[in-house]
């Protein structure tokens, strides 16, 4: 996994970007929202410096919280919000 490879790096920005990007991809593909949530948590724990990776992590956490709160139905989520608007 790319996150493991970037852990060898001394660059926290790269580590955050890789985790944030992977979390977004997993969320959009609905491959594993649980793993997306874990990767987002890891990115958030690495730094609070603003970056695209951190924004991606926050995005995943927000959508995950919305889905947990509002639930989902195949194709439509959160009382009529089209699925293209949701991870």
Secondary structure, 3 states (H helix, E strand, C coil): CHHHHHCCCCCHHHHHHHHHHHHHHHHHHCCCHHHHHHHHHHHHHHCCCCCHHHHHHHHHHHHHHHHHHHCEECCEECCCEEHHHCC
